[in-house]
């Protein structure tokens, strides 16, 4: 009975993280839409997290008391800062190189999470976990393909840096999530990120709400589909599975990003991308049928 309940809980966690990854895949598309309307990165991110925080508190306050202990509050402030760093690096990178390549660079993070979890927490990945990771990374490489032209060097460096930032974010979220409702955790993370981005925007003179008014569909998409849904489902998933399992399950995101880039941005989708998607799905299925934690 306990084994069946644990297996069901793991399946729920994997499904939630997969949904999170598919929702996060919309970020690059909405980001490009906002860029086309003349909205700069800091203004875009300020509106993204500000609108997301408003939506989340509207749903959270009737259900949960907003207070947190001092350690938890400081921890979620740190997570907000990590989210700010990772999001900023990702957004700048995706405006300099193809969105699919940005996702490929970001998704080196499952390997980093696995190694850090092993080193810091003693979570051994095991043979099946390593196989799932190899399948996922191979699938990502096929799904995003090779860029048609030499990519921007700074864009590549920023994309790799976003991967490291997200690795730390996943590990911190796995630790801090314990005992905190996912909605409340998501509301605090988004609020911290919104305040930090607003301060950065105002301090640098880069807050330009005028162009943002004409890009409200893109900004609303960033807030709801690109932030509220994926951050909440990720935190809910982390309450059910380990950070290593979650990092592997979320490798569906670059596959979905590549597909959206092909549909909306004309960046191309061929047999390699389809084969890569199949490998990523195989990795998630392999992870989901396991009865031992990785």
C-alpha positions in Angstrom: 0.0 0.0 0.0 2.7 2.4 1.0 4.8 1.5 -2.1 1.8 2.1 -4.4 1.0 5.5 -2.7 4.6 6.5 -3.1 4.6 5.5 -6.8 1.4 7.5 -7.4 2.9 10.5 -5.6 6.0 10.3 -7.8 3.8 10.1 -11.0 1.9 13.2 -9.8 5.1 15.0 -9.3 6.5 14.1 -12.7 3.3 15.1 -14.4 3.3 18.5 -12.6 7.0 19.1 -13.6 6.3 18.1 -17.2 3.4 20.6 -17.3 5.7 23.2 -15.8 8.3 22.6 -18.5 5.7 22.9 -21.3 4.4 26.2 -19.8 7.9 27.6 -19.4 8.4 26.9 -23.1 6.1 29.8 -23.9 8.6 32.3 -22.4 10.8 32.7 -25.4 7.8 33.2 -27.7 6.2 35.9 -25.5 9.6 37.5 -25.0 10.1 37.9 -28.7 6.6 39.3 -29.0 7.4 41.9 -26.4 10.7 42.7 -28.1 8.9 43.3 -31.4 6.8 45.9 -29.6 9.8 47.7 -28.4 9.7 46.6 -24.7 13.2 46.3 -23.2 14.3 43.3 -21.1 14.0 45.0 -17.6 10.6 46.4 -18.3 9.4 43.1 -19.7 10.6 41.2 -16.6 9.2 43.8 -14.2 5.7 43.4 -15.7 6.1 39.7 -16.0 6.7 39.1 -12.3 4.5 42.1 -11.1 1.4 40.8 -12.9 2.2 37.2 -11.8 2.5 38.3 -8.2 -0.9 40.1 -8.3 -2.6 37.0 -9.8 -1.0 34.7 -7.3 -1.9 36.7 -4.2 -5.5 37.1 -5.4 -5.7 33.3 -5.4 -3.5 32.6 -2.4 -4.8 35.0 0.3 -8.3 33.5 0.6 -6.7 30.1 1.2 -3.5 30.6 3.1 -2.0 33.0 5.7 0.8 35.0 4.0 3.2 34.8 6.9 6.5 32.8 6.9 9.1 32.1 9.5 12.3 34.2 9.3 14.4 31.4 7.8 11.7 30.6 5.2 11.2 34.2 4.3 15.0 34.7 3.8 15.1 31.5 1.8 12.3 32.6 -0.5 13.9 36.0 -0.9 17.0 34.2 -2.0 15.0 32.1 -4.5 13.4 35.3 -5.8 16.9 36.7 -6.4 18.0 33.5 -8.1 14.9 33.6 -10.3 15.8 37.2 -11.2 19.3 36.3 -12.1 18.3 33.2 -14.2 15.4 35.0 -15.9 17.5 38.0 -16.8 20.3 35.9 -18.3 17.8 33.7 -20.2 15.9 36.6 -21.6 19.0 38.5 -22.8 20.4 35.3 -24.3 17.2 34.4 -26.1 17.2 37.8 -27.8 20.8 37.2 -29.1 20.7 33.6 -30.2 17.9 31.2 -31.5 15.4 30.4 -28.8 16.0 26.7 -29.2 19.7 27.1 -28.6 19.1 29.1 -25.5 16.9 26.3 -24.2 19.7 23.7 -25.0 22.2 25.7 -22.9 19.7 26.1 -20.1 19.1 22.4 -20.0 22.6 21.5 -19.1 21.1 22.1 -15.6 19.7 18.5 -15.0 23.3 17.2 -15.1 24.4 20.0 -12.7 21.5 19.3 -10.4 22.3 15.6 -10.4 26.0 16.2 -9.6 25.3 18.8 -6.9 22.6 16.6 -5.3 25.0 13.7 -5.2 27.8 15.9 -3.8 25.8 17.9 -1.3 22.9 15.6 -0.3 24.2 12.1 -1.1 21.4 11.4 -3.6 22.9 8.7 -5.8 21.4 8.9 -9.3 21.7 5.1 -9.9 21.9 3.4 -13.3 18.4 4.2 -14.4 18.7 7.8 -13.4 21.9 8.2 -15.4 20.3 6.5 -18.4 17.3 8.8 -18.2 19.6 11.9 -18.0 21.7 10.7 -21.0 18.5 10.1 -23.1 17.2 13.5 -22.1 20.4 15.4 -23.0 20.7 13.5 -26.3 17.2 14.3 -27.1 17.6 18.0 -26.4 20.6 18.1 -28.7 18.6 16.6 -31.5 15.5 18.6 -30.7 17.2 22.0 -31.0 19.4 21.1 -33.9 22.4 23.1 -35.0 22.2 26.8 -35.6 22.3 27.9 -39.3 24.9 30.6 -38.5 27.6 31.1 -35.9 25.8 32.2 -32.7 26.6 35.3 -30.7 29.3 34.5 -28.1 27.8 36.6 -25.4 24.4 34.9 -26.0 26.1 31.5 -25.5 27.8 32.6 -22.3 24.6 34.0 -20.8 22.7 30.9 -21.7 25.2 28.7 -19.9 25.1 31.1 -16.9 21.3 30.8 -16.8 21.8 27.0 -16.5 24.0 27.3 -13.4 21.5 29.8 -11.8 18.6 27.4 -12.4 20.5 24.5 -10.9 20.9 26.3 -7.6 17.2 27.5 -7.8 16.0 23.9 -8.2 18.0 22.7 -5.2 17.0 25.6 -3.0 13.3 25.1 -4.0 13.5 21.4 -3.1 14.8 22.3 0.4 12.5 25.3 1.1 9.3 23.8 -0.2 8.9 21.5 2.8 5.9 22.6 4.8 5.0 25.5 2.6 1.9 25.4 0.3 3.0 25.6 -3.4 0.7 28.6 -4.1 2.1 30.6 -1.1 5.7 29.7 -2.1 5.1 30.8 -5.7 3.5 34.1 -4.6 6.4 35.0 -2.4 9.0 34.0 -5.1 7.2 36.1 -7.8 6.8 39.1 -5.4 10.5 39.1 -4.5 11.4 38.9 -8.2 9.0 41.7 -9.1 10.4 44.0 -6.4 14.0 43.3 -7.4 13.3 43.9 -11.1 11.3 47.1 -10.4 14.2 48.4 -8.3 16.7 47.5 -11.1 14.5 49.1 -13.7 14.0 52.4 -11.8 17.6 52.5 -10.6 19.0 52.2 -14.1 16.4 54.4 -15.8 15.2 51.5 -17.9 11.6 51.3 -16.8 9.5 52.3 -19.9 5.8 51.4 -19.3 4.7 53.3 -22.5 5.7 50.6 -25.0 4.5 47.9 -22.5 0.9 49.1 -22.9 0.9 48.1 -26.6 2.4 44.7 -25.7 -0.1 43.7 -23.1 -1.0 40.3 -24.7 2.6 39.3 -24.6 3.1 40.5 -21.0 0.0 38.8 -19.8 1.1 35.6 -21.5 4.5 35.9 -19.8 2.8 36.5 -16.4 0.2 33.7 -16.6 1.4 31.0 -19.0 5.1 31.7 -18.5 5.2 32.3 -14.7 2.1 31.6 -12.6 1.4 28.1 -14.1 4.9 26.8 -14.5 6.3 28.1 -11.1 3.3 26.8 -9.2 3.4 23.4 -10.9 7.2 23.2 -10.4 6.9 23.9 -6.7 4.0 21.4 -6.4 6.1 18.8 -8.2 9.1 19.5 -6.0 6.9 18.7 -3.0 6.5 15.2 -4.4 9.8 14.2 -6.1 13.5 15.0 -5.7 15.3 17.8 -7.4 17.1 15.4 -9.6 13.9 13.7 -10.7 12.3 17.0 -11.4 15.3 18.3 -13.4 15.1 15.3 -15.7 11.3 15.5 -16.1 11.5 19.1 -17.0 13.7 18.4 -20.0 10.5 18.5 -22.1 10.8 22.3 -22.1 13.4 22.7 -24.8 11.6 20.2 -27.0 8.4 22.2 -26.6 10.4 25.5 -27.2 11.9 24.1 -30.4 8.4 23.2 -31.6 7.0 26.6 -30.7 10.0 28.3 -32.3 9.2 26.4 -35.5 5.5 27.2 -35.4 5.7 30.9 -34.4 9.1 32.1 -35.3 9.9 29.9 -38.4 13.1 28.5 -36.9 12.6 25.1 -38.5 11.6 21.7 -37.2 12.6 18.4 -38.9 13.3 14.7 -38.4 16.1 15.5 -35.9 13.8 17.5 -33.7 11.1 14.8 -33.8 13.7 12.1 -32.9 15.0 14.3 -30.1 11.5 14.8 -28.8 11.0 11.0 -28.8 14.2 10.5 -26.7 13.1 13.2 -24.2 9.7 11.5 -23.8 11.4 8.1 -23.4 13.6 9.6 -20.6 10.5 10.9 -18.8 8.7 7.6 -19.2 11.8 5.7 -17.9 11.9 8.1 -14.9 8.1 7.7 -14.2 8.1 3.8 -14.1 10.9 3.6 -11.6 9.9 2.5 -8.1 13.0 3.6 -6.4 14.1 7.2 -5.9 17.0 8.6 -7.8 
